[in-house]
Amino acid sequence: QIPAADFFTGYRRTALAGGELIKRVLIPPPQDRTVLRAYKVSRRRDLDIAMVSGGFRLELDDRAFVTRAVLAYGGMADRPSRAKRTELFLTGKPWIRSTVEQAMVIMDSDFSPISDVRGSAGFRRAAARNLLLKLWDETRTA
């Protein structure tokens, strides 16, 4: 068993030893007021490598304040990585558009994406920020 955070060790590298394979993935069931979302930005919807992807776990209290945010991205670093500064900023704040817009600015400090054939660093930054805004749009309460 290995935590997901330790599984990816570098670009196209994992903690799997030769001959090992993934037998099972354990994901704790979400609690009440927990939102799970995953998004992919690519040229084609299917059968295409993502330019940027996002996997999100958002926990809100009964006042729609963020009690926990997990913002994991692919395509923003040499391995899937979390936007930890942005997560920290969101925690304890109301889940409203102005909070999310502030978080989008902070997200730039979480990543230093590269430019390659799939997309420029600027495109990746904009896509990552917009995936957070999409999460808000799909989960807002008012």
LINRAVEN-V120453 format. One record per residue. N is the residue number from 1. PSI is psi in whole degrees, -180 to 180 (none if undefined). Layout:
<<N & PSI> <N & PSI>>
This chain:
<<1 & 141> <2 & 137> <3 & 147> <4 & -37> <5 & -24> <6 & -4> <7 & -47> <8 & 126> <9 & -9> <10 & -172> <11 & 117> <12 & 31> <13 & 142> <14 & 176> <15 & 0> <16 & 133> <17 & 164> <18 & 131> <19 & -11> <20 & 153> <21 & 162> <22 & 122> <23 & -33> <24 & 149> <25 & 122> <26 & 121> <27 & 119> <28 & 139> <29 & 143> <30 & 148> <31 & 176> <32 & 147> <33 & 24> <34 & 133> <35 & 132> <36 & 132> <37 & 151> <38 & 137> <39 & 154> <40 & 132> <41 & 116> <42 & 168> <43 & -41> <44 & 152> <45 & -43> <46 & 158> <47 & 44> <48 & 143> <49 & 136> <50 & 141> <51 & -42> <52 & 141> <53 & 157> <54 & 136> <55 & 125> <56 & 141> <57 & 119> <58 & 126> <59 & 128> <60 & 148> <61 & -175> <62 & -10> <63 & 6> <64 & 35> <65 & 145> <66 & 122> <67 & -23> <68 & 138> <69 & 128> <70 & 116> <71 & 98> <72 & 134> <73 & 145> <74 & 151> <75 & 4> <76 & -9> <77 & -174> <78 & -6> <79 & 163> <80 & 134> <81 & 155> <82 & 149> <83 & 76> <84 & -38> <85 & -40> <86 & -42> <87 & -46> <88 & -43> <89 & -44> <90 & -32> <91 & 125> <92 & -4> <93 & 158> <94 & 143> <95 & 76> <96 & 163> <97 & -42> <98 & -37> <99 & -45> <100 & -40> <101 & -39> <102 & -41> <103 & -35> <104 & -36> <105 & -43> <106 & -34> <107 & -30> <108 & -28> <109 & -10> <110 & -23> <111 & 153> <112 & 74> <113 & 157> <114 & 165> <115 & 136> <116 & -168> <117 & -23> <118 & -27> <119 & 155> <120 & 164> <121 & -41> <122 & -42> <123 & -44> <124 & -42> <125 & -47> <126 & -42> <127 & -43> <128 & -45> <129 & -43> <130 & -28> <131 & -36> <132 & -43> <133 & -38> <134 & -42> <135 & -47> <136 & -47> <137 & -38> <138 & -15> <139 & 0> <140 & 151> <141 & -14> <142 & none>>
